[in-house]
Amino acid sequence: MPAARLLDLTRLVSRVGRGPLTGIDRVERAYLDALILQPEPLFALIRTTLGYVLLAPPGVAALRARLTGAAAWGSADLIGRLSQRRNPMRARAEADLRRLAQGRARPSGLSRLLARHLPAGTAYLNVGHSDLARVVFDAVRQLPGARITVMIHDTIPLDHPDFAVAGMPAAFAARLERVGAVADLVLYNSGYSRRMAEAAFGRWGRVPPGLVAPLGVEPVAPDPALLPPGLDLAPPYFLALGTIEPRKNLGFLLDLWEDLGRDPPPTGLPRLLIVGQRGWADPALLARLDALPPGGPVRDLGGLPDGAVAALMAEAAGLLFPSLAEGYGLPPIEAAALGLPVVCNPLEIYQETLGNYPVYAPVRDRYLWRKAVTDLTARAGGSSGATGQRQAAVPAPSWERHFKPVLRLT
């Protein structure tokens, strides 16, 4: 067992005030929740606007209370107001980090900061794809007996550069190559992610030891009170979940619904509810979403709290997921755990994690998608509603099972 653990929470803090957590955010949060309960002391490292902040165990507990809503964020200080003028919540969060910090340093002083406060044999963990910086790895390496563990969620910027913002593929490749050179252990959410990452590592030279540990799925109680007021939940309706960005292929569903509107199924045109925060997307797609009529068959609901999403899943006819690339992709796995029918592009990751549970429909074949939607609409049209027509659920992977091997090795 390590003398202490140092968890990088840069990504989670960067999300403060930016709406519901994304998939990778949830993983970093799960690690915080799990590691804080272990007997080894848990420290946290966060890269802020003005440098690095190190939190000792009491500061980590106080930060977690703020992230979970058990405690309120404090007021912004002068530094925060000046450095985060456009992001008041980030200003408050960084001000609290300064108040809670055991120590702070510019990047050039990070090695001295860690050496002053962390014991030999500390294990550093980064599970958020953020702050994979040489200065961090070098600083940790100077601690006697330190180990570096990094989680790689996917290699999409390398494998599908057309789905990434300008400059991201090259920056991601540099970070991944750095991980390959220094990591003592790389964690993967799936065998697919491991194969893709290790192929890249092999091209650069060193392939670090790896461990596949599927991510956990936590059931969330439905809370209809969190849904937008006046939302019509009469069946049948379908869900599309995920951040709005090119690889999610949301335009395909908009085109599909236009086709269905011109030639509706015998049971009538179902509704499509789109749930997800806007990431970066084609301006033409955003314009289409903005132009959706308020009372039309397609609604863009934006990002919603977990309880609201669970309420929508409870009565939906199915989850539609035409994504073109995923490293893990939680929505279909969460849906399958509820017995909610899933229609998705036949990506390798879902054949690994869900087997024959989904209806696999290649996005090049719109007829198959139309047939799947028509069939599920008919199935949901009975008097029992959508919930009476659920499939046998796929057992959800648990965080307990995820952390059992991880804690042995980190």
TIRO-981808 format. One record per residue (C-alpha): residue number from 1; residue in one letter; y, z, x. Coordinates in steps of 0.001 Angstrom, whole numbers, plus 500000, padded with zeros to 6 digits. Example, Ala and Ser with C-alpha at 12.3 -4.5 7.8 and 13.67 -1.06 7.14 Angstrom:
! residues 2
1 | A | 495500 | 507800 | 512300
2 | S | 498940 | 507140 | 513670
//
This chain:
! residues 410
1 | M | 500000 | 500000 | 500000
2 | P | 503529 | 499310 | 501241
3 | A | 505867 | 502113 | 502243
4 | A | 508373 | 500715 | 499717
5 | R | 509038 | 497544 | 497776
6 | L | 512233 | 495509 | 497817
7 | L | 512586 | 493317 | 494712
8 | D | 515164 | 490543 | 494703
9 | L | 517010 | 490710 | 491363
10 | T | 519636 | 488069 | 492089
11 | R | 518546 | 485783 | 489274
12 | L | 518313 | 488476 | 486616
13 | V | 521794 | 489821 | 487366
14 | S | 523198 | 486284 | 487367
15 | R | 521997 | 485914 | 483755
16 | V | 524030 | 488845 | 482420
17 | G | 526162 | 487672 | 479520
18 | R | 524543 | 484227 | 479381
19 | G | 522327 | 484668 | 476331
20 | P | 518557 | 485104 | 475903
21 | L | 516414 | 485135 | 479034
22 | T | 514661 | 481960 | 480158
23 | G | 511025 | 481877 | 481284
24 | I | 511663 | 482635 | 484963
25 | D | 514181 | 485330 | 483997
26 | R | 511434 | 487019 | 481977
27 | V | 509127 | 487029 | 484974
28 | E | 511703 | 488754 | 487167
29 | R | 512277 | 491280 | 484385
30 | A | 508514 | 491888 | 484065
31 | Y | 508325 | 492606 | 487799
32 | L | 511176 | 495075 | 487524
33 | D | 509466 | 496817 | 484611
34 | A | 506116 | 496992 | 486422
35 | L | 507211 | 497875 | 489945
36 | I | 509545 | 500654 | 488863
37 | L | 506475 | 502503 | 487526
38 | Q | 504526 | 502337 | 490798
39 | P | 504341 | 505359 | 493150
40 | E | 505945 | 503404 | 495985
41 | P | 509774 | 503574 | 495905
42 | L | 511427 | 500457 | 494521
43 | F | 514639 | 499125 | 496052
44 | A | 516530 | 496057 | 494818
45 | L | 518494 | 493371 | 496634
46 | I | 521101 | 491298 | 494788
47 | R | 523280 | 488535 | 496134
48 | T | 526712 | 488839 | 494531
49 | T | 529895 | 486821 | 494796
50 | L | 531064 | 488854 | 497783
51 | G | 527800 | 489487 | 499614
52 | Y | 524629 | 491517 | 499243
53 | V | 524102 | 494778 | 497390
54 | L | 521179 | 497124 | 498091
55 | L | 520104 | 499568 | 495394
56 | A | 517960 | 502630 | 496089
57 | P | 515451 | 503782 | 493426
58 | P | 518029 | 505694 | 491321
59 | G | 520303 | 502654 | 491347
60 | V | 517400 | 500400 | 490363
61 | A | 516657 | 502656 | 487380
62 | A | 520323 | 502606 | 486371
63 | L | 520469 | 498815 | 486651
64 | R | 517324 | 498455 | 484550
65 | A | 518864 | 500642 | 481855
66 | R | 521811 | 498266 | 481691
67 | L | 519628 | 495157 | 481669
68 | T | 517524 | 496518 | 478801
69 | G | 520532 | 497687 | 476787
70 | A | 519622 | 501371 | 477152
71 | A | 522949 | 501878 | 478934
72 | A | 526241 | 500017 | 478652
73 | W | 527808 | 498036 | 481450
74 | G | 530886 | 499666 | 482900
75 | S | 534333 | 498164 | 483127
76 | A | 535262 | 495489 | 485632
77 | D | 537003 | 496651 | 488780
78 | L | 539850 | 494820 | 490479
79 | I | 537479 | 492921 | 492782
80 | G | 535442 | 491764 | 489800
81 | R | 538458 | 490702 | 487795
82 | L | 539728 | 488625 | 490696
83 | S | 536390 | 487077 | 491715
84 | Q | 534952 | 486472 | 488220
85 | R | 537966 | 485520 | 486112
86 | R | 535944 | 483141 | 483950
87 | N | 532941 | 485417 | 483506
88 | P | 533961 | 488880 | 482272
89 | M | 530373 | 490116 | 481855
90 | R | 529453 | 489082 | 485385
91 | A | 532578 | 490893 | 486579
92 | R | 531414 | 494076 | 484838
93 | A | 527886 | 493710 | 486189
94 | E | 529003 | 493215 | 489776
95 | A | 531407 | 496141 | 489468
96 | D | 528519 | 498353 | 488355
97 | L | 526413 | 497110 | 491258
98 | R | 529133 | 498202 | 493659
99 | R | 529269 | 501601 | 491982
100 | L | 525472 | 501986 | 492099
101 | A | 524908 | 500535 | 495566
102 | Q | 523317 | 502432 | 498389
103 | G | 524922 | 499893 | 500683
104 | R | 526689 | 496538 | 500756
105 | A | 526986 | 493829 | 503384
106 | R | 528147 | 490342 | 504064
107 | P | 525292 | 487970 | 504944
108 | S | 525956 | 488523 | 508659
109 | G | 525376 | 492256 | 508218
110 | L | 522291 | 492112 | 506001
111 | S | 519820 | 492907 | 508786
112 | R | 521709 | 496081 | 509705
113 | L | 521947 | 497098 | 506042
114 | L | 518202 | 496794 | 505455
115 | A | 517303 | 498450 | 508768
116 | R | 519553 | 501409 | 507935
117 | H | 518031 | 502125 | 504522
118 | L | 514494 | 500704 | 504272
119 | P | 511337 | 502126 | 505865
120 | A | 508949 | 500238 | 508104
121 | G | 506228 | 498557 | 506090
122 | T | 508508 | 497487 | 503226
123 | A | 507241 | 494640 | 501030
124 | Y | 509880 | 492133 | 499884
125 | L | 509210 | 490231 | 496662
126 | N | 511159 | 487276 | 495294
127 | V | 509818 | 485925 | 491981
128 | G | 512938 | 484217 | 490604
129 | H | 513385 | 481017 | 492672
130 | S | 516810 | 482423 | 493669
131 | D | 518146 | 483648 | 497000
132 | L | 515353 | 482041 | 499032
133 | A | 517747 | 482113 | 501955
134 | R | 517039 | 482163 | 505666
135 | V | 519392 | 485113 | 506139
136 | V | 517291 | 487190 | 503722
137 | F | 513950 | 486253 | 505260
138 | D | 515279 | 486896 | 508781
139 | A | 516667 | 490287 | 507762
140 | V | 513397 | 491371 | 506142
141 | R | 511372 | 490128 | 509102
142 | Q | 513283 | 492488 | 511404
143 | L | 511849 | 495484 | 509543
144 | P | 508684 | 496620 | 511372
145 | G | 505565 | 495755 | 509390
146 | A | 507489 | 494055 | 506574
147 | R | 505759 | 491490 | 504327
148 | I | 507314 | 488651 | 502348
149 | T | 505903 | 487552 | 499002
150 | V | 507435 | 484693 | 496994
151 | M | 506468 | 483286 | 493599
152 | I | 506639 | 479525 | 493129
153 | H | 506819 | 478630 | 489443
154 | D | 506850 | 474850 | 489805
155 | T | 507797 | 471990 | 492102
156 | I | 509509 | 469890 | 489442
157 | P | 512634 | 469091 | 491542
158 | L | 510321 | 467556 | 494169
159 | D | 507884 | 465817 | 491843
160 | H | 510432 | 464638 | 489258
161 | P | 513825 | 464358 | 490995
162 | D | 515177 | 462375 | 488045
163 | F | 514955 | 465574 | 485970
164 | A | 517169 | 467526 | 488393
165 | V | 520922 | 467690 | 488872
166 | A | 522379 | 465832 | 491834
167 | G | 521584 | 467574 | 495106
168 | M | 518920 | 469863 | 493630
169 | P | 515811 | 468042 | 494982
170 | A | 517020 | 468246 | 498585
171 | A | 518155 | 471865 | 498225
172 | F | 514887 | 472856 | 496563
173 | A | 512852 | 471117 | 499267
174 | A | 514736 | 473051 | 501945
175 | R | 514044 | 476359 | 500178
176 | L | 510379 | 475543 | 499639
177 | E | 509917 | 474481 | 503249
178 | R | 511494 | 477786 | 504286
179 | V | 509031 | 479680 | 502093
180 | G | 506121 | 477810 | 503638
181 | A | 507268 | 478777 | 507109
182 | V | 507743 | 482518 | 506552
183 | A | 505864 | 483814 | 503471
184 | D | 502916 | 486134 | 503968
185 | L | 501789 | 485398 | 500414
186 | V | 502816 | 482894 | 497743
187 | L | 502141 | 483717 | 494107
188 | Y | 501506 | 480934 | 491594
189 | N | 501471 | 481004 | 487797
190 | S | 498673 | 478413 | 487611
191 | G | 496209 | 476431 | 489652
192 | Y | 498288 | 473351 | 488888
193 | S | 501430 | 474879 | 490414
194 | R | 499440 | 475944 | 493445
195 | R | 498034 | 472452 | 494011
196 | M | 501456 | 470858 | 493793
197 | A | 503171 | 473408 | 496046
198 | E | 500428 | 473458 | 498674
199 | A | 500516 | 469673 | 498853
200 | A | 504202 | 469945 | 499764
201 | F | 503560 | 472787 | 502226
202 | G | 500853 | 470678 | 503852
203 | R | 503271 | 467819 | 504429
204 | W | 505617 | 470189 | 506271
205 | G | 502958 | 472008 | 508287
206 | R | 502016 | 475587 | 507380
207 | V | 500290 | 476403 | 504082
208 | P | 500742 | 480150 | 503458
209 | P | 498038 | 482230 | 501741
210 | G | 498239 | 481929 | 497964
211 | L | 497218 | 483765 | 494815
212 | V | 497069 | 482356 | 491281
213 | A | 498066 | 485003 | 488723
214 | P | 498785 | 483643 | 485217
215 | L | 501924 | 485060 | 483654
216 | G | 501659 | 487578 | 480856
217 | V | 502706 | 486982 | 477268
218 | E | 504028 | 489983 | 475383
219 | P | 503883 | 489960 | 471568
220 | V | 507272 | 490404 | 469930
221 | A | 507740 | 491796 | 466434
222 | P | 509419 | 489304 | 464078
223 | D | 512933 | 490346 | 463088
224 | P | 514343 | 488021 | 460395
225 | A | 517601 | 490005 | 460442
226 | L | 518396 | 488330 | 463775
227 | L | 518209 | 484813 | 462316
228 | P | 521371 | 482848 | 461526
229 | P | 522652 | 483725 | 458039
230 | G | 521555 | 481405 | 455269
231 | L | 518844 | 479660 | 457292
232 | D | 516294 | 478079 | 454952
233 | L | 512818 | 479245 | 455987
234 | A | 510887 | 477725 | 453097
235 | P | 507890 | 475831 | 454506
236 | P | 507229 | 473394 | 455929
237 | Y | 509274 | 473365 | 459135
238 | F | 508488 | 472730 | 462793
239 | L | 509863 | 474387 | 465902
240 | A | 511036 | 472925 | 469203
241 | L | 511626 | 475677 | 471784
242 | G | 513114 | 475512 | 475254
243 | T | 516248 | 475014 | 477287
244 | I | 517888 | 471714 | 476424
245 | E | 517525 | 469584 | 479531
246 | P | 516148 | 466090 | 480247
247 | R | 512535 | 466994 | 481050
248 | K | 512133 | 468733 | 477691
249 | N | 512429 | 465267 | 476094
250 | L | 514214 | 466490 | 472979
251 | G | 515592 | 463030 | 472226
252 | F | 512020 | 461959 | 471500
253 | L | 511861 | 464415 | 468586
254 | L | 515236 | 463282 | 467255
255 | D | 513964 | 459700 | 467291
256 | L | 510741 | 460790 | 465608
257 | W | 512615 | 462531 | 462815
258 | E | 514776 | 459479 | 462257
259 | D | 511560 | 457456 | 461823
260 | L | 510146 | 460077 | 459448
261 | G | 513375 | 460019 | 457471
262 | R | 513098 | 456254 | 456948
263 | D | 509462 | 456542 | 455871
264 | P | 508734 | 460162 | 454857
265 | P | 505193 | 461580 | 454690
266 | P | 503625 | 461798 | 451202
267 | T | 504370 | 465529 | 451140
268 | G | 508047 | 464976 | 451961
269 | L | 510184 | 465191 | 455081
270 | P | 509681 | 468521 | 456904
271 | R | 512505 | 470224 | 458759
272 | L | 512820 | 470499 | 462525
273 | L | 514423 | 473629 | 463967
274 | I | 515569 | 473333 | 467581
275 | V | 515883 | 476635 | 469441
276 | G | 517177 | 476814 | 472988
277 | Q | 520232 | 477226 | 475124
278 | R | 521952 | 474180 | 476472
279 | G | 521235 | 473607 | 480102
280 | W | 522308 | 470356 | 481639
281 | A | 521603 | 467324 | 479518
282 | D | 522551 | 463719 | 478893
283 | P | 525963 | 463730 | 477156
284 | A | 524558 | 461262 | 474606
285 | L | 521850 | 463781 | 473643
286 | L | 524396 | 466579 | 473282
287 | A | 526511 | 464296 | 471120
288 | R | 523511 | 463640 | 468874
289 | L | 522917 | 467365 | 468501
290 | D | 526578 | 468019 | 467756
291 | A | 526514 | 465302 | 465086
292 | L | 523584 | 466782 | 463141
293 | P | 524702 | 467410 | 459544
294 | P | 524658 | 471122 | 458544
295 | G | 522330 | 470554 | 455594
296 | G | 520146 | 467933 | 457238
297 | P | 516451 | 468063 | 458083
298 | V | 517145 | 468829 | 461767
299 | R | 519000 | 471992 | 462812
300 | D | 520120 | 472955 | 466313
301 | L | 520110 | 476767 | 466301
302 | G | 520981 | 477328 | 469941
303 | G | 519551 | 480284 | 471846
304 | L | 518135 | 483061 | 469668
305 | P | 516872 | 486601 | 470419
306 | D | 513137 | 487097 | 470831
307 | G | 512767 | 488780 | 467446
308 | A | 514377 | 485815 | 465715
309 | V | 512107 | 483348 | 467525
310 | A | 509088 | 485435 | 466529
311 | A | 510242 | 485323 | 462902
312 | L | 510453 | 481534 | 463046
313 | M | 507025 | 481251 | 464655
314 | A | 505514 | 483434 | 461947
315 | E | 506065 | 480792 | 459234
316 | A | 506285 | 477499 | 461152
317 | A | 503921 | 474620 | 460522
318 | G | 503675 | 473955 | 464246
319 | L | 505336 | 473917 | 467655
320 | L | 506325 | 470485 | 468949
321 | F | 506573 | 470279 | 472731
322 | P | 507046 | 466750 | 474101
323 | S | 508042 | 467987 | 477581
324 | L | 507551 | 465568 | 480444
325 | A | 507030 | 468179 | 483182
326 | E | 506175 | 471890 | 483275
327 | G | 505009 | 474382 | 485857
328 | Y | 503759 | 476829 | 483212
329 | G | 505834 | 476414 | 480045
330 | L | 505563 | 479569 | 477975
331 | P | 506285 | 478330 | 474399
332 | P | 502924 | 476579 | 473818
333 | I | 501051 | 479534 | 475307
334 | E | 502995 | 481973 | 473114
335 | A | 502372 | 479783 | 470070
336 | A | 498646 | 479536 | 470770
337 | A | 498448 | 483323 | 471017
338 | L | 499687 | 483441 | 467397
339 | G | 497399 | 480690 | 466135
340 | L | 500413 | 478412 | 465628
341 | P | 499410 | 474735 | 465939
342 | V | 500803 | 473026 | 469033
343 | V | 501468 | 469322 | 469515
344 | C | 502307 | 468483 | 473109
345 | N | 502290 | 465822 | 475770
346 | P | 498931 | 466031 | 477630
347 | L | 500299 | 467715 | 480748
348 | E | 497785 | 469012 | 483269
349 | I | 499101 | 472559 | 482993
350 | Y | 498211 | 472809 | 479298
351 | Q | 494766 | 471369 | 479816
352 | E | 494323 | 474188 | 482349
353 | T | 495792 | 477025 | 480284
354 | L | 495037 | 475993 | 476688
355 | G | 492014 | 473710 | 476938
356 | N | 491404 | 471835 | 473696
357 | Y | 493647 | 474073 | 471546
358 | P | 496692 | 471739 | 471264
359 | V | 496899 | 468351 | 469657
360 | Y | 497509 | 466227 | 472751
361 | A | 499717 | 463254 | 471946
362 | P | 501213 | 461144 | 474754
363 | V | 504924 | 460620 | 474159
364 | R | 504451 | 456888 | 474682
365 | D | 502520 | 456858 | 471380
366 | R | 504938 | 457807 | 468613
367 | Y | 502320 | 456940 | 465996
368 | L | 500119 | 459839 | 467153
369 | W | 503048 | 462216 | 466932
370 | R | 503900 | 460994 | 463451
371 | K | 500287 | 461450 | 462376
372 | A | 500139 | 464975 | 463857
373 | V | 503356 | 465999 | 462078
374 | T | 502181 | 464437 | 458811
375 | D | 498803 | 466177 | 458999
376 | L | 500316 | 469579 | 459814
377 | T | 502915 | 469162 | 457078
378 | A | 500144 | 468558 | 454551
379 | R | 498178 | 471516 | 455883
380 | A | 501204 | 473797 | 455520
381 | G | 502008 | 472573 | 452020
382 | G | 499397 | 474685 | 450202
383 | S | 500222 | 477758 | 448182
384 | S | 499283 | 480010 | 451083
385 | G | 502040 | 478533 | 453245
386 | A | 501931 | 477921 | 456986
387 | T | 500530 | 481323 | 457920
388 | G | 497492 | 480801 | 455728
389 | Q | 496565 | 477667 | 457699
390 | R | 496651 | 479054 | 461240
391 | Q | 494091 | 478164 | 463872
392 | A | 491989 | 480665 | 465762
393 | A | 494369 | 482107 | 468319
394 | V | 493900 | 481752 | 472071
395 | P | 493866 | 485207 | 473713
396 | A | 497202 | 485687 | 475440
397 | P | 497214 | 486392 | 479178
398 | S | 498404 | 489938 | 479821
399 | W | 500820 | 491304 | 482368
400 | E | 498285 | 494016 | 483191
401 | R | 495835 | 491350 | 484281
402 | H | 498589 | 489576 | 486234
403 | F | 499645 | 492644 | 488181
404 | K | 496160 | 493945 | 489012
405 | P | 495607 | 491525 | 491942
406 | V | 499316 | 491239 | 492758
407 | L | 499740 | 494965 | 493378
408 | R | 496656 | 495036 | 495606
409 | L | 498159 | 492374 | 497857
410 | T | 501853 | 493294 | 497833
//
